[in-house]
Structure formats: C-alpha cells, structure tokens
Amino acid sequence: QVQLVESGGGLVQAGDSLRLSCAASGRTISSYVMGWFRRAPGKERDFVAGISRIGGSTDYADSVKGRFTISRDNAKNTVYLEMKALKPEDTAVYYCAARPAYAVGTSYYAGQYNYWGQGTQVTVSS
C-alpha cells in the first residue's frame, strides 16, 4: 500500500499562487498514476489534474487549464500541484490520490483511485 500526505494549503488572496505537495510512503510512486482532486463545500469531489507514471502525460479539468500544473518527482516520491492566478472558486479541500499499481492513464473518476491523502485546505479570498 501507499500512504499519501498533502501539504502546502493555506489562505491566499485572489491572484496569488500556491504549491501543494503530496508526499508518498510505503511504496515508490513510480508505479502509480497520480491525481489531484478537490471538494468544495457542499459539492462532490472533482478531478483537478492527473499525471502518468513517468510524467509524460498530464490531464486537467477545464476550470484549471492554463493556471494549474501537475508534476512529479519519483526520486523524491512526491507529486506537486502548482496553482497560479487563484480564484475564490478554487476554494476547496485538495486531495492527492493514486490509481491502482500499473493502471494505465489518468482518470477523471474518483472511484478509479485506490489511495487517498487526508486533504489540505485551500482558501482563496476575493
């Protein structure tokens, strides 16, 4: 199994930037397609971004394209989410997730991710 711990959330103003980190332990993340999801108050957990096992392929939700960048450093067993030009509607708890080992491709569906972190709160004030 792999354990995931997110960090880097906080309270920022609209237009600011943040970088979230997801540190993995238990197993090397090089075997896992990784993703970031978020849950805003009163809403479902939504896909934000995904990255293939070696980082050659990424996917983004339309709402964050051009503003967010997902990356990974398999040597550090860490996945990142760089967030720029933040908007109040980006306010949510952000979760890191891993698909089953050796799964192919990212997925927009939370049910296709086996492992989850506890989440980190991002609050963007207007």
C-alpha positions as CSV (number, residue, x, y, z in Angstrom):
1,Q,0.0,0.0,0.0
2,V,1.0,3.6,-0.4
3,Q,0.3,6.4,2.1
4,L,-0.2,9.9,0.9
5,V,0.2,13.2,2.8
6,E,-0.7,16.5,1.3
7,S,0.8,19.8,2.4
8,G,1.0,23.4,1.2
9,G,-2.5,24.6,1.6
10,G,-3.5,27.9,3.1
11,L,-5.3,31.2,2.9
12,V,-4.4,33.4,0.0
13,Q,-5.9,36.2,-2.0
14,A,-7.3,36.1,-5.5
15,G,-4.5,36.1,-8.0
16,D,-2.0,34.6,-5.7
17,S,-0.1,31.3,-6.2
18,L,0.3,28.2,-4.1
19,R,2.2,24.9,-4.5
20,L,0.7,21.8,-3.0
21,S,2.9,18.7,-2.3
22,C,1.9,15.1,-1.9
23,A,4.5,13.0,-0.2
24,A,4.1,9.3,-0.6
25,S,5.4,6.5,1.7
26,G,5.1,2.8,1.8
27,R,5.9,2.2,-1.9
28,T,7.5,4.1,-4.7
29,I,5.0,6.2,-6.6
30,S,6.7,5.4,-9.9
31,S,4.2,2.5,-10.2
32,Y,1.2,4.8,-9.8
33,V,-0.8,7.1,-12.0
34,M,-1.4,10.1,-9.7
35,G,-4.1,12.7,-9.5
36,W,-5.3,15.7,-7.6
37,F,-9.0,16.2,-6.7
38,R,-10.8,18.8,-4.8
39,R,-14.0,19.1,-2.8
40,A,-15.7,22.5,-2.3
41,P,-18.2,23.0,0.5
42,G,-21.5,21.2,-0.4
43,K,-20.1,19.7,-3.6
44,E,-18.8,16.4,-4.9
45,R,-15.1,15.6,-5.1
46,D,-14.0,16.8,-8.5
47,F,-11.0,15.9,-10.7
48,V,-8.4,18.7,-10.9
49,A,-5.3,17.1,-12.6
50,G,-3.7,13.8,-13.3
51,I,-0.2,12.7,-14.3
52,S,1.1,9.4,-15.8
53,R,3.6,7.2,-14.1
54,I,6.7,8.9,-15.5
55,G,5.1,12.3,-16.0
56,G,5.0,12.2,-19.8
57,S,1.2,12.8,-19.9
58,T,-1.0,15.2,-17.9
59,D,-4.7,16.0,-17.9
60,Y,-6.5,18.9,-16.4
61,A,-10.1,19.9,-15.6
62,D,-11.2,22.7,-17.9
63,S,-11.6,25.0,-14.9
64,V,-7.9,24.9,-14.1
65,K,-6.2,24.6,-17.5
66,G,-3.5,27.2,-18.0
67,R,-3.4,28.0,-14.3
68,F,-2.5,24.8,-12.6
69,T,0.4,22.4,-13.3
70,I,0.8,18.9,-12.0
71,S,4.3,17.4,-11.8
72,R,6.0,14.6,-10.1
73,D,9.5,13.7,-8.8
74,N,9.6,10.0,-8.5
75,A,13.1,10.1,-6.9
76,K,11.5,12.2,-4.1
77,N,8.3,10.1,-4.1
78,T,6.4,13.4,-4.3
79,V,3.7,14.9,-6.6
80,Y,3.1,18.6,-6.9
81,L,0.3,20.9,-7.9
82,E,1.4,24.4,-8.8
83,M,-1.6,26.7,-8.7
84,K,-1.4,30.2,-10.2
85,A,-3.9,33.0,-10.6
86,L,-6.1,31.5,-7.9
87,K,-9.8,32.4,-7.8
88,P,-12.3,32.3,-4.9
89,E,-14.0,29.4,-6.7
90,D,-10.8,27.4,-6.3
91,T,-11.5,27.3,-2.5
92,A,-11.7,23.6,-1.5
93,V,-10.0,20.8,0.2
94,Y,-7.5,19.3,-2.2
95,Y,-6.7,15.6,-2.2
96,C,-3.9,13.6,-3.7
97,A,-4.8,10.2,-5.0
98,A,-3.2,7.2,-6.6
99,R,-4.6,4.7,-9.1
100,P,-4.0,1.0,-8.6
101,A,-0.5,0.0,-9.3
102,Y,0.3,-0.2,-13.0
103,A,-3.0,1.3,-14.1
104,V,-2.7,2.9,-17.5
105,G,-3.7,6.5,-17.9
106,T,-5.2,9.2,-15.7
107,S,-8.9,9.1,-14.8
108,Y,-11.4,11.8,-14.1
109,Y,-13.3,9.5,-11.8
110,A,-12.5,9.4,-8.1
111,G,-13.7,5.7,-7.9
112,Q,-10.8,4.7,-10.0
113,Y,-8.2,5.8,-7.5
114,N,-7.4,3.4,-4.7
115,Y,-5.3,5.6,-2.3
116,W,-6.1,9.0,-0.9
117,G,-4.5,11.5,1.4
118,Q,-6.3,13.3,4.1
119,G,-6.5,16.6,2.2
120,T,-5.2,20.1,2.6
121,Q,-7.4,23.2,2.7
122,V,-7.0,25.9,0.2
123,T,-9.0,29.1,0.8
124,V,-8.9,32.0,-1.7
125,S,-10.4,35.3,-0.6
126,S,-11.7,37.9,-3.1
